């Protein structure tokens, strides 16, 4: 749910009473630009934090002040605490949904004239828009849309007169009408279907990703924020000799005592958001022999973009380095032969 506080430009400039209604054209608004929008506070109400943050970012970028609420009850508290110029609201939220919030706003003498925008994705029928506007909402925006659509809607309402709305009639008291109940049931069914579809898509994506990790010819490892192993694929078992069961939840066993400091430095770089590509390192196998590797690493992030660990891919380049050495040594010996011809007694060094 998104609530956009839209303060009338003239009211913001002259601190006029909320109930005063003025017509202020876009031409005049353009004179003041963002400096006037910084006087406007928008309340964004939505049960999903990521959705709220997205709208917050769009509005803040244009100079609006933004407040957030996770449901209708939190939104009403915000309205009580400070002047709000517009409300943008989704419908399905915990504790108090968008329809009920709208009803409470229109009933309240202080909030009655606050522009109210329904911003919703859980709809299938044009009748949803007609129903919302019929209740007295000022705008109805269908998700997903660009941030500019939301900003333009706020500006449009801000440039027009503030309307004093009639109190919601008893017939449309949403929590008591069968139409209201039916629509909420429909929305819940739609949301349930959407969640089921997304869950199925995530499951399929996860299964494909796991298949790629299992089939990869390079070792793929992931670490949590404490540096403990969370992923150890079959290639890692083959290269290093330890099984997944032995390694998960433990510090990586393929590090020698001399490698610990380097490992932590690399983790710090990746945890700071840096990607590492093609770094040559040396690590140990279970039998104590060393293996030459090419390391690439990147941060792991959660749904909100927060770094929660590191992912590393390690390609065994031991044979490649041996082959390169095999090509280089004869070339070095060949280039040294003219010198050896002049110093026969030193030839034994190369034979």
BELNOR-V751701 format. One record per helix or strand of 2 or more residues. SS is the DSSP state (alpha for helix, beta for strand). FROM is the first residue (numbers start at 1). LEN is the number of residues. Records with the same first field share a line. If there is no record, write none. Layout:
# BELNOR-V751701
SS=FROM-LEN  FROM-LEN
This chain:
# BELNOR-V751701
alpha=9-6  26-7  34-4  49-13  72-10  98-10  126-10  147-13  170-3  174-3  178-38  234-7  244-4  257-15  318-25  344-7
beta=41-5  65-5  86-4  115-6  139-4  219-5  228-5  276-9  290-12  307-10
